[in-house]
Amino acid sequence: MSNVDKRNKLDEQIFSYRTTKDGKIFIYWYDKQVKILKGKQASKLLLKISRADKKEKQLLLAKITENFKKGNEK
């Protein structure tokens, strides 16, 4: 994972998420909502998150948003 996060941004816990009773996942970046998942996509993510450590959770959330791949976000 060291090649993925060269600037150690994932250590800062910049992503968070919230789940709802109906199975939706709201993903936040610096407390701003950036994505909503539902259905199979939400279920798969919850399963992966349940098995991941803190840094892996951050990476999963970053990847699922699809807009955070270039590394130039501020």
Phi and psi restraints in degrees (value plus and minus 20) as a CYANA .aco file:
   2 SER   PHI     -82.8   -42.8
   2 SER   PSI     -49.0    -9.0
   3 ASN   PHI     -94.9   -54.9
   3 ASN   PSI     -43.6    -3.6
   4 VAL   PHI     -96.8   -56.8
   4 VAL   PSI     -61.3   -21.3
   5 ASP   PHI    -138.1   -98.1
   5 ASP   PSI      48.7    88.7
   6 LYS   PHI     -86.1   -46.1
   6 LYS   PSI     -49.1    -9.1
   7 ARG   PHI    -117.0   -77.0
   7 ARG   PSI     -13.7    26.3
   8 ASN   PHI      36.9    76.9
   8 ASN   PSI      13.9    53.9
   9 LYS   PHI     -89.5   -49.5
   9 LYS   PSI     -49.5    -9.5
  10 LEU   PHI     -90.9   -50.9
  10 LEU   PSI     -38.3     1.7
  11 ASP   PHI     -88.6   -48.6
  11 ASP   PSI     -41.0    -1.0
  12 GLU   PHI    -100.7   -60.7
  12 GLU   PSI     -23.6    16.4
  13 GLN   PHI      35.7    75.7
  13 GLN   PSI      33.7    73.7
  14 ILE   PHI     -98.0   -58.0
  14 ILE   PSI     -39.1     0.9
  15 PHE   PHI    -125.7   -85.7
  15 PHE   PSI     126.3   166.3
  16 SER   PHI    -162.6  -122.6
  16 SER   PSI     149.3   189.3
  17 TYR   PHI    -169.1  -129.1
  17 TYR   PSI     140.8   180.8
  18 ARG   PHI    -159.5  -119.5
  18 ARG   PSI     116.0   156.0
  19 THR   PHI    -126.2   -86.2
  19 THR   PSI     132.9   172.9
  20 THR   PHI    -133.6   -93.6
  20 THR   PSI     147.8   187.8
  21 LYS   PHI     -82.7   -42.7
  21 LYS   PSI     -51.0   -11.0
  22 ASP   PHI    -107.2   -67.2
  22 ASP   PSI      -9.8    30.2
  23 GLY   PHI      73.0   113.0
  23 GLY   PSI     -14.9    25.1
  24 LYS   PHI    -101.2   -61.2
  24 LYS   PSI     131.7   171.7
  25 ILE   PHI    -142.5  -102.5
  25 ILE   PSI     104.9   144.9
  26 PHE   PHI    -120.8   -80.8
  26 PHE   PSI     103.6   143.6
  27 ILE   PHI    -126.1   -86.1
  27 ILE   PSI     113.3   153.3
  28 TYR   PHI    -140.2  -100.2
  28 TYR   PSI     124.4   164.4
  29 TRP   PHI    -142.3  -102.3
  29 TRP   PSI      97.1   137.1
  30 TYR   PHI      28.8    68.8
  30 TYR   PSI      26.6    66.6
  31 ASP   PHI      45.3    85.3
  31 ASP   PSI      -5.3    34.7
  32 LYS   PHI    -129.3   -89.3
  32 LYS   PSI     108.6   148.6
  33 GLN   PHI     -87.4   -47.4
  33 GLN   PSI     107.1   147.1
  34 VAL   PHI    -140.5  -100.5
  34 VAL   PSI     -35.5     4.5
  35 LYS   PHI    -182.3  -142.3
  35 LYS   PSI     129.4   169.4
  36 ILE   PHI    -145.6  -105.6
  36 ILE   PSI     109.8   149.8
  37 LEU   PHI    -134.0   -94.0
  37 LEU   PSI     128.4   168.4
  38 LYS   PHI    -169.7  -129.7
  38 LYS   PSI     147.0   187.0
  39 GLY   PHI      49.1    89.1
  39 GLY   PSI    -161.8  -121.8
  40 LYS   PHI     -81.9   -41.9
  40 LYS   PSI     -58.2   -18.2
  41 GLN   PHI     -82.0   -42.0
  41 GLN   PSI     -61.4   -21.4
  42 ALA   PHI     -87.3   -47.3
  42 ALA   PSI     -62.3   -22.3
  43 SER   PHI     -82.1   -42.1
  43 SER   PSI     -63.6   -23.6
  44 LYS   PHI     -82.6   -42.6
  44 LYS   PSI     -63.3   -23.3
  45 LEU   PHI     -84.0   -44.0
  45 LEU   PSI     -63.0   -23.0
  46 LEU   PHI     -81.6   -41.6
  46 LEU   PSI     -58.4   -18.4
  47 LEU   PHI     -84.3   -44.3
  47 LEU   PSI     -64.7   -24.7
  48 LYS   PHI     -84.8   -44.8
  48 LYS   PSI     -61.2   -21.2
  49 ILE   PHI     -85.1   -45.1
  49 ILE   PSI     -56.5   -16.5
  50 SER   PHI     -84.4   -44.4
  50 SER   PSI     -42.1    -2.1
  51 ARG   PHI    -121.3   -81.3
  51 ARG   PSI     -22.2    17.8
  52 ALA   PHI    -120.9   -80.9
  52 ALA   PSI     135.0   175.0
  53 ASP   PHI    -104.7   -64.7
  53 ASP   PSI    -198.1  -158.1
  54 LYS   PHI     -78.0   -38.0
  54 LYS   PSI     -67.5   -27.5
  55 LYS   PHI     -89.4   -49.4
  55 LYS   PSI     -58.3   -18.3
  56 GLU   PHI     -85.1   -45.1
  56 GLU   PSI     -56.1   -16.1
  57 LYS   PHI     -81.5   -41.5
  57 LYS   PSI     -64.1   -24.1
  58 GLN   PHI     -80.6   -40.6
  58 GLN   PSI     -62.3   -22.3
  59 LEU   PHI     -85.1   -45.1
  59 LEU   PSI     -62.9   -22.9
  60 LEU   PHI     -80.5   -40.5
  60 LEU   PSI     -64.6   -24.6
  61 LEU   PHI     -86.4   -46.4
  61 LEU   PSI     -58.3   -18.3
  62 ALA   PHI     -84.7   -44.7
  62 ALA   PSI     -63.1   -23.1
  63 LYS   PHI     -86.6   -46.6
  63 LYS   PSI     -59.5   -19.5
  64 ILE   PHI     -89.1   -49.1
  64 ILE   PSI     -45.3    -5.3
  65 THR   PHI     -94.1   -54.1
  65 THR   PSI     -43.1    -3.1
  66 GLU   PHI      47.3    87.3
  66 GLU   PSI     -29.4    10.6
  67 ASN   PHI    -121.7   -81.7
  67 ASN   PSI     -15.3    24.7
  68 PHE   PHI    -141.2  -101.2
  68 PHE   PSI      22.6    62.6
  69 LYS   PHI    -123.1   -83.1
  69 LYS   PSI     -37.5     2.5
  70 LYS   PHI    -104.3   -64.3
  70 LYS   PSI     -42.3    -2.3
  71 GLY   PHI      63.3   103.3
  71 GLY   PSI     -11.9    28.1
  72 ASN   PHI    -128.4   -88.4
  72 ASN   PSI      -0.8    39.2
  73 GLU   PHI     -96.0   -56.0
  73 GLU   PSI     126.2   166.2
